[in-house]
Amino acid sequence: MVDGGSSGSMNFLGLRRFIMSDSQTRILCFLSACKLGVELGDLRHLDFSTAVQVAKENKDVIMGIKLRLGERRTGSYSSHYLRLAKEVARTARVPLMLHIFGPDPLPDFLPFPEVLKVLEGGDIITHSFHPPHPSFHSPSSILDRSDSLLSEVMEARKRGILFDIGHGRYQFSWDTAEKAIRQWFLPDTISSDLTKYSVDTIVYDLPTVLSKFLHVGLSLSEAIERSTINPAAVLGLSESIGTLKPGAEGDVAIFRLDEEKHTLWDNLSSIRAQRTINKLLVPVNVIKAGRVVR
C-alpha cells in the first residue's frame, strides 16, 4: 500500500509511528508538499527545508513528494506551488506525484500542457483517466476536444513521465479509458485511491479497479503488470516486491476470475456511467513474505 500524501513534514512521524509501524500490510508513502498533509492551500504551509529533511531521513518509506493541484485549492498560485513542490522533490532526489483535476478552471489556472513542461522523467500524473467536463475538457484532461490524445501528453510519456489511474470517487471514466486505450495509451500503473469515501461506494478495492480495465480492453496480463511489476519499478523496489524471483519478499495474491455479470459505476460525478462487466477478480488467498495471512 502506498499512501498518497495524507501526511506532511509536520505530522509524518505520527503516521509512521502509529499507522505504518503497527500495520500487517506493508505501507509506503508520498509525503505531502503541505506540511499539514493532503492539500496545499497556502504558501505558508510549504516548509521547503523541513520537507526535504523528512524525506531524506525517512527514505526507506517515503517514495516521493505529493502535490494536490487544483483550481479550488491552489487557483492563481498553481504555478508557484508546482515549481516549489518540484524543487522539493528534486532536492530530496525523489519523484513528484501530481494530483490535478477540476471542471471549473479559473482564468489564470495553469494549463495542463504547461504543467507537463515542469515535470521530469519519473514524475507521476495521477487521476489520468478522469471524466471530461460535459461542455469542455478540464485543464487536466489527456484528451483534446476531438478526443485525441494531446501531443503534449505523448511527448511527456516519451520523456519518462508516468500516468497513474488513481480511481477514487470522481477520477475514472469508462469513456476516457476506452478512448485512450484505443489510441494505445495505456496507464503505466493502476491504483485505487482508496479512501473512507470510496471504499463502500465506487472503488471497493484494487481487484475491482483491475476488473474494470479488463472490461475496457486490457488483457489480464496487462492489468496485473500495471498493479505489480510496474509500481514496484516506479518505487525502485523491483528486486524485492512485485516479483516472484528468488530472494524477493515472497508476496503472492491468489485470485479467481468470476465470469458472472456484475454492475459497476465509473465515478460519483453528475456524468457518471454504469456498465455491466463479466470478468471480476476475486481474492482467494494472500501470502505476505512467505506467510499465509488470509
DALIN-V743189 format. One record per residue. N is the residue number from 1. SS is DSSP state (@ for helix, = for strand, . for the rest). Layout:
BEGIN
<<N;SS> <N;SS>>
END
This chain:
BEGIN
<<1;.> <2;=> <3;=> <4;=> <5;.> <6;.> <7;.> <8;.> <9;.> <10;.> <11;.> <12;@> <13;@> <14;@> <15;@> <16;@> <17;@> <18;@> <19;@> <20;@> <21;.> <22;.> <23;.> <24;.> <25;.> <26;.> <27;.> <28;=> <29;=> <30;=> <31;=> <32;=> <33;.> <34;.> <35;.> <36;.> <37;.> <38;.> <39;.> <40;.> <41;.> <42;.> <43;@> <44;@> <45;@> <46;.> <47;.> <48;@> <49;@> <50;@> <51;@> <52;@> <53;@> <54;@> <55;@> <56;@> <57;@> <58;.> <59;.> <60;.> <61;.> <62;=> <63;=> <64;=> <65;=> <66;=> <67;=> <68;=> <69;=> <70;=> <71;.> <72;.> <73;.> <74;.> <75;@> <76;@> <77;@> <78;@> <79;@> <80;@> <81;@> <82;@> <83;@> <84;@> <85;@> <86;@> <87;@> <88;@> <89;@> <90;@> <91;@> <92;@> <93;.> <94;.> <95;=> <96;=> <97;=> <98;=> <99;=> <100;=> <101;=> <102;.> <103;.> <104;.> <105;.> <106;.> <107;.> <108;.> <109;.> <110;.> <111;.> <112;@> <113;@> <114;@> <115;@> <116;@> <117;@> <118;@> <119;.> <120;.> <121;.> <122;.> <123;.> <124;=> <125;=> <126;=> <127;.> <128;.> <129;.> <130;.> <131;.> <132;.> <133;.> <134;.> <135;.> <136;.> <137;.> <138;.> <139;.> <140;.> <141;.> <142;.> <143;=> <144;.> <145;.> <146;.> <147;.> <148;.> <149;=> <150;.> <151;@> <152;@> <153;@> <154;@> <155;@> <156;@> <157;@> <158;@> <159;.> <160;.> <161;.> <162;=> <163;=> <164;=> <165;.> <166;.> <167;.> <168;.> <169;.> <170;.> <171;.> <172;.> <173;.> <174;@> <175;@> <176;@> <177;@> <178;@> <179;@> <180;@> <181;@> <182;@> <183;.> <184;.> <185;.> <186;.> <187;.> <188;.> <189;=> <190;.> <191;.> <192;.> <193;.> <194;.> <195;.> <196;.> <197;.> <198;.> <199;.> <200;.> <201;.> <202;.> <203;.> <204;.> <205;.> <206;@> <207;@> <208;@> <209;@> <210;@> <211;@> <212;@> <213;@> <214;@> <215;@> <216;.> <217;.> <218;.> <219;.> <220;@> <221;@> <222;@> <223;@> <224;@> <225;@> <226;.> <227;.> <228;.> <229;@> <230;@> <231;@> <232;@> <233;@> <234;@> <235;.> <236;.> <237;.> <238;.> <239;.> <240;.> <241;.> <242;.> <243;.> <244;.> <245;.> <246;.> <247;.> <248;.> <249;.> <250;.> <251;.> <252;=> <253;=> <254;=> <255;=> <256;=> <257;=> <258;=> <259;.> <260;.> <261;.> <262;=> <263;=> <264;=> <265;=> <266;.> <267;.> <268;.> <269;.> <270;.> <271;.> <272;.> <273;.> <274;=> <275;=> <276;=> <277;=> <278;.> <279;.> <280;=> <281;=> <282;=> <283;=> <284;=> <285;=> <286;=> <287;=> <288;=> <289;.> <290;.> <291;=> <292;=> <293;.> <294;.>>
END
